[in-house]
């Protein structure tokens, strides 16, 4: 569980341990899962040890949403010198789709002629959004999500799994946390969100200040409740709730990131509605706690729903939040209200 398939790992090992520079890309749905796979590959080096973690491994991750030119310059400096131990140096670039255009172009030289001791490992949830010149220089592998761990989650929490299932599906670190720990008390807290009035719900959200797995699940439940209530209540209530949310999020230093999270949740609800209305593959539904609510809704305009779904996906991938944030919030909420209607 959570470990690379032995045959697959052996294939990758044979590739990266050749006496030449190489770039591999891991593609999948869950960023944290891909990052763990990258670390597993590095640590498969037979001469790997804790000292080499600091000397022969460089991990590049988005800062303020982006991977910039300075990060790529760090990679170039790191690869100027041979490994301190062993034969290989490793560079993990996590969420490579977050490269700025300037950084992407600067990265091409390193990709085209990596030193013979260099192994570059890219992770991405958006392979098609990368420059063709980056894709063509990489050997890519699609990583299946560990569904057996989701099955274990269902067995552990039974009926209550529906309150954490979507969050665990989206974030591998959250899934691991919920399997390794007892989150029964958290589940009771998530249930209580459904009984709070809107102002108390917003007050609860304001107290969520970090990115721990449990707070991530609470933020996600907040977004679900906001969308459910926006859809279910009248037009006058829509504008009241929009003003309250706008005021709250404008005092939040991560306003744009929060909008991306809300849009992503709306996207999963549209995804679930497509499954309910068009297929029999209900095992693919993510937002299990809103299943009955979703079944009582209908898609008012299929074309509009697909357009909003794609827009949500694009928004979640944007690197720079320079757009009018209040207008984005309004579009998210108004789109939800227009798409979902009672049967």
C-alpha positions in Angstrom: 0.0 0.0 0.0 1.4 3.3 -1.0 4.6 1.7 -2.5 5.5 1.5 -6.2 4.7 -1.8 -8.0 8.0 -3.7 -8.0 8.2 -4.3 -11.7 7.3 -0.7 -12.5 9.9 0.5 -10.0 12.5 -1.7 -11.5 11.8 -0.3 -15.0 12.3 3.2 -13.7 15.4 2.3 -11.8 17.0 0.9 -14.9 16.2 4.1 -16.7 17.5 6.6 -14.2 20.6 4.6 -13.3 21.9 4.7 -16.9 25.1 6.7 -17.3 23.4 9.7 -18.8 21.2 12.5 -17.8 17.4 11.8 -18.0 14.1 13.5 -17.4 11.0 11.6 -16.3 7.5 13.0 -15.7 4.9 11.6 -13.3 1.3 12.4 -14.4 -1.7 11.9 -12.2 -4.7 13.4 -10.4 -3.2 13.8 -6.9 -0.2 16.1 -6.5 0.9 14.8 -3.1 0.7 11.2 -4.3 3.0 12.1 -7.3 5.5 13.7 -5.0 5.6 10.7 -2.8 6.2 8.5 -5.9 9.1 10.9 -6.9 10.7 10.5 -3.4 10.3 6.7 -3.6 12.1 6.7 -6.9 15.0 8.8 -5.5 15.3 6.5 -2.5 15.5 3.4 -4.7 19.1 4.5 -5.3 21.1 1.7 -3.7 23.6 4.2 -2.3 21.0 6.6 -1.0 21.3 7.8 2.6 20.1 10.7 4.8 23.3 12.7 4.1 22.5 12.7 0.4 19.1 14.1 1.1 20.8 17.5 1.6 23.7 17.2 -0.8 22.4 15.4 -3.9 18.6 16.2 -3.9 17.0 19.5 -4.8 13.2 19.8 -4.5 11.5 22.7 -6.3 7.9 23.5 -5.4 5.6 26.4 -6.3 6.1 29.6 -4.2 3.1 31.9 -4.1 1.5 29.7 -6.7 4.4 29.8 -9.2 7.7 28.3 -10.1 9.8 31.2 -11.3 13.0 32.0 -13.1 14.9 32.1 -9.8 13.9 28.5 -9.1 15.3 27.4 -12.4 18.5 29.3 -11.8 18.8 27.3 -8.5 18.5 24.1 -10.5 21.3 25.2 -12.9 23.6 26.1 -9.9 22.8 22.7 -8.2 23.8 20.8 -11.4 27.1 22.7 -11.8 28.9 20.2 -9.6 29.0 16.4 -9.5 27.3 14.4 -6.7 29.0 14.4 -3.4 28.3 10.7 -3.0 27.2 8.1 -5.5 26.7 8.6 -9.2 23.6 10.7 -9.4 22.0 14.0 -8.4 18.3 14.3 -8.4 16.0 17.3 -9.0 12.3 17.0 -8.2 10.2 19.7 -9.8 6.8 19.3 -8.2 3.8 20.7 -10.1 5.8 21.6 -13.1 2.7 23.1 -14.7 3.2 26.0 -12.4 6.3 27.2 -14.3 6.0 30.8 -15.4 6.5 31.3 -19.2 9.9 32.8 -18.4 10.9 29.9 -16.2 9.6 27.4 -18.8 11.8 28.8 -21.5 14.8 29.0 -19.2 14.3 25.3 -18.2 14.5 24.1 -21.8 18.3 24.3 -21.9 18.7 22.1 -18.8 16.1 19.6 -20.2 17.8 19.4 -23.5 21.4 18.8 -22.2 21.2 17.6 -18.6 24.6 16.5 -17.1 25.2 12.8 -17.3 24.8 12.6 -13.5 21.4 14.4 -13.4 18.0 12.8 -13.0 15.1 15.3 -13.3 11.8 14.1 -12.0 8.7 16.3 -12.9 5.3 15.9 -11.4 2.2 17.3 -13.0 -1.6 17.1 -12.9 -1.9 18.9 -16.1 0.4 17.3 -18.7 -1.3 18.9 -21.7 -0.8 22.4 -20.4 3.0 22.1 -20.5 5.0 23.5 -23.4 5.3 20.9 -26.1 9.1 21.4 -25.9 9.0 20.3 -22.3 6.8 17.3 -23.0 9.0 16.1 -25.9 12.1 16.1 -23.6 10.5 13.9 -20.9 9.8 10.2 -20.6 6.3 10.3 -19.0 4.5 7.8 -16.8 0.8 8.0 -15.8 0.3 7.1 -12.1 -2.9 5.3 -11.1 -4.4 6.5 -7.8 -4.1 3.9 -5.0 -7.8 3.0 -5.0 -7.1 0.1 -2.6 -6.4 2.8 0.1 -9.8 4.4 -0.6 -11.4 1.0 -0.1 -9.6 0.7 3.2 -10.9 4.1 4.2 -14.5 3.0 3.5 -14.0 -0.1 5.7 -12.6 2.0 8.5 -15.3 4.7 8.7 -18.2 2.9 7.1 -21.3 5.2 6.7 -19.3 8.2 8.0 -16.7 8.0 5.2 -18.9 10.2 3.0 -17.9 13.3 5.0 -14.2 12.8 4.2 -14.2 10.7 1.0 -14.0 13.6 -1.6 -11.1 15.3 0.3 -9.2 12.1 0.6 -9.7 11.4 -3.1 -8.3 14.8 -4.0 -5.3 14.9 -1.6 -3.1 11.9 -0.9 -1.7 13.4 2.3 -5.3 13.8 3.6 -6.0 10.2 2.7 -2.9 9.0 4.5 -3.8 11.1 7.5 -7.3 9.7 7.8 -6.0 6.1 7.5 -3.2 6.5 10.0 -5.3 8.4 12.5 -8.8 8.3 14.0 -10.7 11.3 12.7 -14.0 10.4 14.1 -14.2 13.6 16.1 -13.4 15.6 13.0 -16.2 13.8 11.2 -18.7 14.9 13.9 -17.4 18.5 13.5 -18.0 18.3 9.7 -21.6 17.0 10.3 -22.2 20.0 12.6 -21.5 22.4 9.7 -24.8 21.4 8.2 -26.7 22.8 11.2 -24.9 26.2 11.5 -26.5 29.4 10.3 -24.6 31.1 7.5 -22.9 33.7 9.7 -21.7 31.0 12.2 -20.5 29.0 9.2 -18.4 31.9 8.0 -17.0 32.6 11.5 -15.9 29.0 11.6 -14.2 29.4 8.3 -12.3 32.5 9.4 -10.6 30.4 12.2 -9.1 28.0 9.7 -5.6 29.3 9.2 -3.3 26.5 8.1 -3.1 23.7 5.6 -3.2 20.6 7.9 -5.3 17.7 6.5 -8.1 18.2 9.0 -8.4 21.9 8.3 -8.4 21.2 4.6 -11.4 18.9 5.1 -13.1 21.6 7.1 -12.5 24.2 4.4 -13.8 21.9 1.8 -17.0 21.2 3.8 -17.5 25.0 4.2 -17.3 25.4 0.4 -19.9 22.6 -0.1 -22.3 24.2 2.4 -21.9 27.6 0.7 -22.8 26.2 -2.7 -25.7 24.1 -1.3 -27.2 27.1 0.4 -26.7 29.5 -2.5 -28.5 27.0 -4.8 -31.3 26.2 -2.3 -32.3 29.7 -1.2 -33.9 32.8 -2.9 -32.3 35.5 -5.0 -32.3 38.0 -2.1 -30.4 35.5 0.1 -27.9 35.0 -2.7 -26.8 38.7 -2.7 -26.7 38.8 1.1 -24.5 35.8 1.2 -22.3 37.0 -1.6 -21.7 40.3 0.3 -20.8 38.4 3.5 -18.4 36.1 1.7 -16.8 38.9 -0.3 -16.1 40.9 2.9 -14.7 37.8 4.6 -12.5 36.7 1.8 -11.2 40.2 1.1 -9.6 40.1 4.6 -8.1 36.7 3.8 -4.5 36.9 2.6 -5.1 33.8 0.4 -8.3 35.1 -1.3 -7.3 34.0 -4.8 -6.2 30.5 -3.6 -9.5 30.2 -1.7 -11.4 31.1 -5.0 -9.4 28.3 -6.7 -10.5 25.9 -4.0 -14.2 26.9 -4.2 -14.1 26.6 -8.0 -12.5 23.1 -7.8 -15.3 22.0 -5.4 -17.9 23.3 -7.8 -16.2 21.4 -10.6 -16.5 18.1 -8.6 -20.2 18.8 -8.0 -20.8 19.3 -11.7 -18.7 16.1 -12.4 -20.9 14.1 -9.9 -24.1 15.5 -11.5 -22.9 14.4 -14.9 -22.3 10.9 -13.6 -25.8 10.8 -11.9 -27.6 12.1 -15.0 -25.7 10.3 -17.8 -24.1 7.1 -16.5 -24.5 4.2 -14.1 -21.0 4.5 -12.8 -22.0 5.8 -9.4 -18.8 4.4 -7.8 -17.0 7.5 -9.3 -19.1 10.0 -7.3 -16.9 12.0 -5.0 -19.2 14.2 -2.9 -21.0 11.3 -1.2 -22.5 13.4 1.7 -24.4 15.5 -0.9 -25.5 12.5 -3.0 -29.2 12.8 -2.1 -29.2 16.5 -2.6 -27.5 16.0 -6.0 -30.1 13.4 -7.0 -32.9 16.0 -6.3 -31.2 18.5 -8.7 -31.1 18.7 -12.5 -28.7 20.4 -14.9 -30.6 23.3 -16.3 -28.3 23.7 -19.3 -25.9 20.9 -20.3 -23.7 23.1 -22.5 -23.5 25.8 -19.8 -22.6 23.2 -17.2 -19.8 21.8 -19.4 -18.5 25.4 -20.0 -18.5 26.2 -16.3 -16.8 22.8 -15.5 -14.0 23.6 -17.9 -13.7 27.2 -16.6 -13.3 25.8 -13.0 -10.5 23.6 -14.2 -8.8 26.5 -15.9 -9.1 28.7 -12.9 -7.6 26.1 -10.6 -4.5 26.0 -12.8 -3.9 29.8 -13.1 -0.5 30.8 -11.8 -1.2 34.5 -11.1 -4.2 35.8 -9.4 -4.4 39.2 -11.2 -8.0 38.9 -12.1 -10.9 40.7 -10.3 -11.4 38.4 -7.4 -14.8 39.7 -6.4 -16.1 39.0 -10.0 -14.6 35.5 -9.9 -16.4 34.8 -6.6 -19.7 36.1 -8.1 -19.3 34.0 -11.2 -18.6 30.8 -9.1 -21.7 31.3 -6.9 -24.0 32.6 -9.7 -22.9 29.7 -12.0 -23.8 27.2 -9.3 -27.2 28.8 -8.8 -27.9 28.8 -12.6 -26.7 25.3 -13.2 -28.4 23.4 -10.4 -32.1 23.6 -10.1 -34.8 21.5 -8.3 -36.4 18.8 -10.4 
